[in-house]
């Protein structure tokens, strides 16, 4: 490297900075080529010491005339090539010499720094292989000066920034990255450059397929042991797979947490759903027993009806649990027959008349007299309709209504079951299709009975029967369930 001209008060001061120059042979001479100082590398390599003449080096140039001519010139520095004689067994014979004027103790001297041509070739070769490895190994880096102005970019970094080195050279790094990082990250990068600090951030962009791509940008200052920061190196690392893996783990954790929540809800609901009818059955049975013993049969029919309702509630609960288990296991068998939708709906409505009357809800069946045929498992179809009707009555309001109607298109029939009940928040419609989920799911805190399985059974069975089920609802304004099946064209 070429030296900057410096002034030293004495050779002692100069020698105190010897650590700066020990890597390469360095010598200080006067105008007559007498050696005033040689660093340890120079003395070891050329076997010359203080007081001897540099002209003892047998070379292709007469060094005395060369130095004398430079001393008489007005130049502050110059460079020349030197080839040593074959008589000397030096490790290297060819050198590039950097000459610099220096004032030491107010007297002019000349500092010569020897750069081995062979070493320079090795360095160039190393640089060549390094650049090739960086470019063809798709290593994305940017090198700046100490102030943050770009001096080198690898091909991969040029591709990321969509600019060439010619366009990026001498650009301020934060400005060059403005399309990749946020204004807050740009500000923190500028502060890190000013403070000579490390910096990093995550950049998110769209790849050629339109998917999110994530890179970690890391800025590291380069500092020699005896100097201030000389450069900054910015690296780009693709962390898309790592972030996607973290996202998958996060979703898995959330799913696991949701399963635990549902398990807790299930246990709370089951405790409530089994204990409540069981307690009622035991209580009504005891009353009925006492009435029979005393010969009081006045309330027997009513008590039997209460017992029947409690038992039916438990049967529906166990039936739904078994139904969901079968669907989840895949061990489900269907018995398809051709059925009239209107006839099936009429029978289902008739089965809920007593429950509707008990809940003070009016059921309206609004369908045409003409038959509409579908290919379906009759038992499973009834299960779907019964589950939705049960919910429509259970979550309705006093003096409310449930309307069952159908709409036909060329290829499909759509069954619409609408109620005037409490409705479901839009954000919770998808979740209530999951097992054991209700808007209020915590056991005794719930305002309505049920294990949260009805809609799950209806939804899964509809899908298994190659149908479709959708819900439209507004909180406080009721719910409409749309069940669509392919028609049989006769």
C-alpha positions, 0 to 999 in steps of 0.5 A, a space after each residue: 500500500 502507498 504511505 501517506 507522507 508523515 512528519 515525526 519528531 524523531 526516529 524514536 517516535 517513528 519506531 514506536 509506530 513500527 507495529 504499523 509496518 512489520 508485515 512488509 519489508 520497510 526501510 528508511 534511507 537518506 538521499 545517499 541511500 544510507 539506511 537509517 532504519 529497517 524493520 525486522 522484516 526488511 533486516 531478516 529478508 535482505 540481511 541489511 541493517 542501519 548504516 549500510 547502503 541500500 545500493 548493496 542490493 544487486 538489482 536491475 536499477 541503480 538505486 542511488 541515481 533513482 533516489 537522488 533524482 526523486 529527492 530533487 523532484 517536487 513529487 511527494 511519492 512515486 512507485 517503481 518495479 525492482 528485480 533483484 539479481 539471481 545471485 541472491 537466494 531471496 524468497 522473492 526477486 521481483 518487487 513493486 516499491 512504494 516511495 514516500 517522503 518523510 520529515 524526521 527531526 526536521 530532516 528529509 528522508 525516504 520511506 520505501 515499502 517493498 511489495 512482493 510481486 509474487 505475494 501480490 499475485 497470490 493476493 490477486 488470486 485469492 481475491 479472484 477466487 473469493 469473488 468467484 465463490 461469492 458471486 457463483 456461490 450466491 452469497 449476497 454481501 455489500 461492502 461499504 467504506 467507513 462512512 457507509 458508501 457502497 464500494 462492492 456488491 456481489 451479484 446476488 445482492 445486485 439481484 436483490 436490489 435490482 441494480 448493478 454495481 455501476 448503479 450502486 457504487 458510492 450510493 449511501 447504503 440506507 438509500 440503496 436499501 430503501 425499497 427493502 426495509 421500513 423507514 424505522 429500519 432505515 433510521 436505525 441503520 443510519 444511527 448504526 453507521 454513525 455510531 460504528 455499531 452492528 445492526 440487523 433487521 428482517 426484510 419481507 418481500 414477494 418472490 417471483 411466485 408472489 409468496 412472502 420471502 424473508 431475509 435477515 440483513 446484518 451489518 458488521 463493522 470491520 476494524 483492524 487492531 490498530 485502526 478505527 473502523 475501515 469498512 462495513 459488511 452487509 450480508 443478506 441471509 434467506 430466512 424464509 424457511 426458518 420463519 415459515 418453520 416458526 410459523 408452523 410451530 406457532 400454529 401447531 402450538 395454537 392448535 394444541 392450545 385450542 384442543 386443550 381448550 376444547 377438551 376443557 370445554 368438553 369435560 365441563 359440558 359433559 359434566 353439565 350435560 350428563 349431571 343435569 338430566 341424570 339429576 332430573 331423572 332421579 328427582 322425577 323418578 323419586 317423586 313418581 315413586 312417592 306418588 305411586 305409593 300414596 296413590 296420587 296419580 294426578 301428576 304422573 303423566 307430566 312426571 313421565 313426560 319430564 322423565 322422557 325428555 331427560 332420557 331423550 336429552 341423554 340419548 341425543 348426547 351419546 348419539 352425537 358423541 358416537 356419531 362424531 367419533 365414527 366420522 373422525 375414525 373414517 369407519 362410516 357406512 352409508 346406505 343410499 336410497 332415493 328420497 323425497 326431500 319434502 317428505 323427509 322434512 315433514 316427518 322431521 318437523 313432526 318429531 319436534 312439535 312437542 319440543 317446540 310447544 314446550 319452548 313456545 316456538 312456532 315451526 312453519 314448513 313452507 314447501 311445495 307439494 310436488 316431490 323433490 328427489 335426492 340420493 341420500 342416506 335417509 337416517 343420516 339426512 334426518 340426523 342433519 335436519 334434526 340437529 339443525 332444528 334442535 339448535 333452531 328451537 333451543 336457541 330461539 326466543 319466546 314466541 319465536 319461529 322456525 321456518 323450513 323452506 326449499 329452493 330448486 335450481 337446475 342441479 340442486 335443491 337447497 333446504 333453508 332453516 331460518 330461526 328468529 333466535 339469538 344469532 351467532 357473531 360472524 367471527 364465531 360461525 366457523 368455530 361453532 362448526 368444530 366439535 364441542 364449541 358453543 359461543 358460551 362453552 364453560 359448563 355451568 356458565 352457559 345459558 343453553 343446554 347442549 354439548 356443542 356437537 349439533 352443528 358439527 354433526 350436521 356439517 360433517 354429515 352434509 360434506 360426507 353426503 356430498 352436500 354443502 352447508 353454509 350459515 348466515 347469521 347476525 347477532 340478535 337477528 336470528 340464523 339461517 342454515 342453507 343445506 344443498 344436495 344434488 338433485 336426481 333428474 327423473 
